[in-house]
Amino acid sequence: MPEENAKVGEVSQSRYEQIVAELRDVVEQQTRGQFT
């Protein structure tokens, strides 16, 4: 996602990692809903 890459410089590394972890959880939930 180009937009997400552009935001990396605007937030602290720890905050960015937190956001990424949350997004991964959401994506995993959506993926399970679609493919199981």
MOPAC internal coordinates of N, CA, C and O (Angstrom, degrees):
PM7 1SCF
backbone

  N    0.0000 0     0.00 0     0.00 0    0    0    0
  C    1.4589 1     0.00 0     0.00 0    1    0    0
  C    1.5320 1   110.61 1     0.00 0    2    1    0
  O    1.2310 1   119.40 1   -70.11 1    3    2    1
  N    1.2911 1   118.75 1   109.89 1    3    2    1
  C    1.4727 1   121.17 1  -178.86 1    5    3    2
  C    1.5256 1   112.33 1   -58.47 1    6    5    3
  O    1.2310 1   119.92 1   141.81 1    7    6    5
  N    1.3372 1   117.75 1   -38.19 1    7    6    5
  C    1.4693 1   119.68 1  -178.17 1    9    7    6
  C    1.5197 1   110.24 1   -62.24 1   10    9    7
  O    1.2310 1   120.45 1   137.37 1   11   10    9
  N    1.3405 1   116.75 1   -42.63 1   11   10    9
  C    1.4644 1   120.38 1  -178.88 1   13   11   10
  C    1.5277 1   109.82 1   -63.24 1   14   13   11
  O    1.2310 1   120.17 1   138.37 1   15   14   13
  N    1.3260 1   117.28 1   -41.63 1   15   14   13
  C    1.4628 1   120.04 1   179.95 1   17   15   14
  C    1.5232 1   110.75 1   -61.99 1   18   17   15
  O    1.2310 1   120.14 1   144.62 1   19   18   17
  N    1.3149 1   117.34 1   -35.38 1   19   18   17
  C    1.4610 1   120.75 1  -179.08 1   21   19   18
  C    1.5222 1   110.88 1   -68.35 1   22   21   19
  O    1.2310 1   120.13 1   153.27 1   23   22   21
  N    1.3317 1   117.36 1   -26.73 1   23   22   21
  C    1.4624 1   120.68 1  -176.69 1   25   23   22
  C    1.5201 1   112.61 1   -81.62 1   26   25   23
  O    1.2310 1   119.84 1   166.10 1   27   26   25
  N    1.3263 1   117.90 1   -13.90 1   27   26   25
  C    1.4634 1   120.26 1  -174.44 1   29   27   26
  C    1.5206 1   110.97 1   -56.85 1   30   29   27
  O    1.2310 1   120.16 1   138.69 1   31   30   29
  N    1.3193 1   117.31 1   -41.31 1   31   30   29
  C    1.4566 1   120.27 1  -176.90 1   33   31   30
  C    1.5172 1   113.53 1   -71.82 1   34   33   31
  O    1.2310 1   120.37 1   164.94 1   35   34   33
  N    1.3323 1   116.90 1   -15.06 1   35   34   33
  C    1.4605 1   120.06 1  -174.82 1   37   35   34
  C    1.5210 1   112.54 1   -91.08 1   38   37   35
  O    1.2310 1   119.89 1   162.29 1   39   38   37
  N    1.3182 1   117.81 1   -17.71 1   39   38   37
  C    1.4646 1   120.94 1  -177.25 1   41   39   38
  C    1.5160 1   109.47 1  -121.23 1   42   41   39
  O    1.2310 1   120.88 1   -18.98 1   43   42   41
  N    1.3232 1   115.93 1   161.02 1   43   42   41
  C    1.4619 1   119.46 1   177.98 1   45   43   42
  C    1.5237 1   109.59 1   -69.85 1   46   45   43
  O    1.2310 1   120.60 1   -23.39 1   47   46   45
  N    1.3297 1   116.45 1   156.61 1   47   46   45
  C    1.4546 1   120.72 1  -177.42 1   49   47   46
  C    1.5217 1   111.06 1   -60.18 1   50   49   47
  O    1.2310 1   120.44 1   137.78 1   51   50   49
  N    1.3325 1   116.76 1   -42.22 1   51   50   49
  C    1.4670 1   119.41 1  -177.67 1   53   51   50
  C    1.5222 1   110.60 1   -65.03 1   54   53   51
  O    1.2310 1   120.62 1   139.56 1   55   54   53
  N    1.3288 1   116.41 1   -40.44 1   55   54   53
  C    1.4634 1   120.04 1   179.15 1   57   55   54
  C    1.5217 1   109.75 1   -65.01 1   58   57   55
  O    1.2310 1   120.27 1   138.09 1   59   58   57
  N    1.3216 1   117.09 1   -41.91 1   59   58   57
  C    1.4608 1   120.77 1   179.32 1   61   59   58
  C    1.5192 1   110.79 1   -61.13 1   62   61   59
  O    1.2310 1   120.62 1   136.40 1   63   62   61
  N    1.3397 1   116.42 1   -43.60 1   63   62   61
  C    1.4611 1   119.85 1   179.90 1   65   63   62
  C    1.5210 1   110.41 1   -63.05 1   66   65   63
  O    1.2310 1   120.53 1   144.06 1   67   66   65
  N    1.3333 1   116.60 1   -35.94 1   67   66   65
  C    1.4629 1   120.88 1   178.74 1   69   67   66
  C    1.5279 1   110.12 1   -63.50 1   70   69   67
  O    1.2310 1   121.06 1   135.12 1   71   70   69
  N    1.3323 1   115.57 1   -44.88 1   71   70   69
  C    1.4651 1   120.35 1   179.29 1   73   71   70
  C    1.5264 1   110.13 1   -62.14 1   74   73   71
  O    1.2310 1   120.48 1   135.43 1   75   74   73
  N    1.3260 1   116.68 1   -44.57 1   75   74   73
  C    1.4615 1   120.93 1  -178.90 1   77   75   74
  C    1.5254 1   110.19 1   -60.99 1   78   77   75
  O    1.2310 1   120.52 1   137.37 1   79   78   77
  N    1.3345 1   116.62 1   -42.63 1   79   78   77
  C    1.4626 1   120.08 1  -179.58 1   81   79   78
  C    1.5254 1   110.33 1   -61.92 1   82   81   79
  O    1.2310 1   120.55 1   138.28 1   83   82   81
  N    1.3332 1   116.55 1   -41.72 1   83   82   81
  C    1.4605 1   119.72 1   179.68 1   85   83   82
  C    1.5268 1   110.65 1   -65.62 1   86   85   83
  O    1.2310 1   120.51 1   138.05 1   87   86   85
  N    1.3294 1   116.62 1   -41.95 1   87   86   85
  C    1.4603 1   119.99 1   179.21 1   89   87   86
  C    1.5229 1   110.74 1   -63.00 1   90   89   87
  O    1.2310 1   120.34 1   140.99 1   91   90   89
  N    1.3438 1   116.96 1   -39.01 1   91   90   89
  C    1.4610 1   119.57 1   178.68 1   93   91   90
  C    1.5240 1   110.39 1   -60.51 1   94   93   91
  O    1.2310 1   120.50 1   137.35 1   95   94   93
  N    1.3411 1   116.65 1   -42.65 1   95   94   93
  C    1.4636 1   119.59 1   179.67 1   97   95   94
  C    1.5240 1   110.64 1   -60.71 1   98   97   95
  O    1.2310 1   120.54 1   135.86 1   99   98   97
  N    1.3259 1   116.57 1   -44.14 1   99   98   97
  C    1.4610 1   120.53 1  -179.43 1  101   99   98
  C    1.5257 1   110.30 1   -62.96 1  102  101   99
  O    1.2310 1   120.84 1   134.75 1  103  102  101
  N    1.3151 1   116.01 1   -45.25 1  103  102  101
  C    1.4672 1   120.33 1  -178.92 1  105  103  102
  C    1.5249 1   110.21 1   -62.33 1  106  105  103
  O    1.2310 1   120.50 1   138.01 1  107  106  105
  N    1.3274 1   116.65 1   -41.99 1  107  106  105
  C    1.4631 1   119.88 1   179.55 1  109  107  106
  C    1.5215 1   110.75 1   -62.28 1  110  109  107
  O    1.2310 1   120.15 1   138.29 1  111  110  109
  N    1.3204 1   117.32 1   -41.71 1  111  110  109
  C    1.4609 1   120.98 1   179.64 1  113  111  110
  C    1.5231 1   110.37 1   -64.13 1  114  113  111
  O    1.2310 1   120.31 1   136.04 1  115  114  113
  N    1.3237 1   117.02 1   -43.96 1  115  114  113
  C    1.4584 1   120.82 1  -179.64 1  117  115  114
  C    1.5275 1   110.25 1   -65.56 1  118  117  115
  O    1.2310 1   120.78 1   140.17 1  119  118  117
  N    1.3396 1   116.11 1   -39.83 1  119  118  117
  C    1.4591 1   120.03 1  -178.94 1  121  119  118
  C    1.5207 1   110.44 1   -64.55 1  122  121  119
  O    1.2310 1   120.37 1   136.21 1  123  122  121
  N    1.3331 1   116.90 1   -43.79 1  123  122  121
  C    1.4592 1   120.11 1   178.37 1  125  123  122
  C    1.5209 1   110.50 1   -60.82 1  126  125  123
  O    1.2310 1   120.50 1   138.85 1  127  126  125
  N    1.3246 1   116.65 1   -41.15 1  127  126  125
  C    1.4589 1   120.76 1  -179.46 1  129  127  126
  C    1.5159 1   111.58 1   -63.42 1  130  129  127
  O    1.2310 1   120.24 1   146.88 1  131  130  129
  N    1.3199 1   117.15 1   -33.12 1  131  130  129
  C    1.4604 1   120.86 1  -176.75 1  133  131  130
  C    1.5240 1   112.29 1   -83.21 1  134  133  131
  O    1.2310 1   119.96 1   144.37 1  135  134  133
  N    1.3290 1   117.69 1   -35.63 1  135  134  133
  C    1.4584 1   119.97 1  -168.77 1  137  135  134
  C    1.5196 1   114.55 1  -110.85 1  138  137  135
  O    1.2310 1   119.92 1  -178.60 1  139  138  137
  N    1.3351 1   117.76 1     1.40 1  139  138  137
  C    1.4640 1   118.13 1   179.13 1  141  139  138
  C    1.5055 1   110.02 1  -115.46 1  142  141  139
  O    1.2310 1   120.10 1   180.00 1  143  142  141

